[in-house]
Amino acid sequence: MITFVITDHAFERARERLCWHRRTLSRMLERIFYDGLSPDELPPRLRAAVNLHPEENRPTSSRIYGEHLFLFGRDLPGQADLITVYALPRAVRPLIHHTRRSRFALAA
């Protein structure tokens, strides 16, 4: 089981961009991390659109959940730190919805 830690910066960005309180963010983290789309599940066009250059010193993993990109840092084994939240560009949102629908269609 992974322990999730919310950085102050991530909380401020979630509050600003999603209007989520800290309790809501804490409750949603597990769902975001496990059910969100990882970069490996994205089509190449979408992967290029959401490709960010995180800090080189810090190993990160990203997840797309809804219309937002969540960046997690993996400093310690068994722990994931939510670093920040970005809103995705409007141009790629339909492609994200299509990718999510096709992913869940295969799972059913």
Secondary structure, DSSP 8 states (H G I E B T S, - for coil): --EEEE-HHHHHHHHHHH---HHHHHHHHHHHHHHSB-GGGS-HHHHHHT-----TTS-EEEEEETTEEEEEE--STTEEEEEEEEE--GGGHHHHHHHHHHHHHHH-
